Amino acid sequence: DALAREFLEELGVPIRVGAHLATGFQTSENGLIELSVFEAQLVDQSPSASSDHDVLHWVESSRLADYPFPEADLPAVKALLARPQS
């Protein structure tokens, strides 16, 4: 419920939350960050803007290696890159 609410608040789109994909960890000056990533399916339209980020890009998962990611995101990126491309 919290993830669906965040998508609605930050991206303005409803989603259906699916299975857990990966969990990553990263240390920061404020302590340990734990990032749990779940599969999600858009219910309607794709988001076109974000209330929390300056730029929003939709890319094929095969292109994820072209982008820099924080350490906590890497387990999810690796899991997506390991999936067969359709």
C-alpha positions as CSV (number, residue, x, y, z in Angstrom):
1,D,0.0,0.0,0.0
2,A,2.8,2.4,0.9
3,L,4.6,1.8,-2.5
4,A,1.3,2.4,-4.5
5,R,0.7,5.6,-2.5
6,E,4.2,6.8,-3.2
7,F,3.8,6.3,-6.9
8,L,0.6,8.2,-6.9
9,E,2.1,11.1,-4.9
10,E,5.4,11.4,-6.7
11,L,4.5,10.3,-10.2
12,G,0.8,10.8,-10.4
13,V,0.0,7.3,-11.6
14,P,-1.7,4.3,-10.0
15,I,0.2,1.0,-9.9
16,R,-0.3,-2.6,-8.9
17,V,2.5,-3.8,-6.7
18,G,3.9,-7.3,-7.5
19,A,6.6,-9.6,-6.2
20,H,9.7,-8.5,-4.3
21,L,12.6,-8.2,-6.8
22,A,15.7,-7.4,-4.7
23,T,17.0,-5.6,-1.6
24,G,20.1,-3.4,-1.5
25,F,22.0,-1.6,1.2
26,Q,24.2,1.5,1.4
27,T,25.8,3.4,4.2
28,S,25.3,7.1,4.4
29,E,26.2,9.9,6.8
30,N,22.8,9.2,8.5
31,G,23.3,5.4,8.8
32,L,22.4,2.4,6.8
33,I,19.9,2.7,3.9
34,E,17.9,-0.4,3.0
35,L,16.2,-0.3,-0.4
36,S,13.6,-3.0,-1.1
37,V,12.5,-3.1,-4.8
38,F,9.2,-4.6,-6.0
39,E,7.8,-5.3,-9.4
40,A,5.0,-2.9,-10.3
41,Q,2.6,-2.6,-13.2
42,L,1.1,0.7,-14.4
43,V,-2.7,0.7,-14.2
44,D,-3.2,3.5,-16.7
45,Q,-0.9,6.0,-18.3
46,S,2.9,6.3,-17.9
47,P,4.1,9.1,-15.7
48,S,5.5,12.1,-17.5
49,A,6.9,14.1,-14.5
50,S,8.1,13.6,-11.0
51,S,7.5,15.7,-7.9
52,D,10.9,14.5,-6.5
53,H,13.2,14.4,-9.5
54,D,14.2,16.8,-12.2
55,V,14.3,14.3,-15.0
56,L,12.3,11.2,-15.7
57,H,13.4,8.7,-18.4
58,W,11.8,5.4,-19.5
59,V,14.5,3.0,-20.9
60,E,14.7,-0.6,-21.9
61,S,16.1,-2.7,-19.1
62,S,19.0,-3.8,-21.3
63,R,20.2,-0.1,-21.2
64,L,20.3,0.1,-17.4
65,A,24.1,-0.5,-17.5
66,D,24.5,2.8,-19.3
67,Y,23.4,4.7,-16.2
68,P,25.1,5.3,-12.8
69,F,23.2,3.9,-9.8
70,P,23.8,4.2,-6.1
71,E,25.1,1.1,-4.4
72,A,21.7,0.3,-2.8
73,D,20.1,0.1,-6.3
74,L,22.6,-2.3,-7.8
75,P,20.9,-5.6,-6.7
76,A,17.7,-4.6,-8.4
77,V,19.6,-3.4,-11.5
78,K,21.5,-6.7,-11.7
79,A,18.2,-8.7,-11.3
80,L,16.6,-6.7,-14.1
81,L,19.6,-7.2,-16.4
82,A,19.6,-11.0,-15.7
83,R,16.0,-11.3,-17.0
84,P,15.5,-12.6,-20.5
85,Q,14.6,-9.7,-22.9
86,S,11.3,-9.9,-24.6
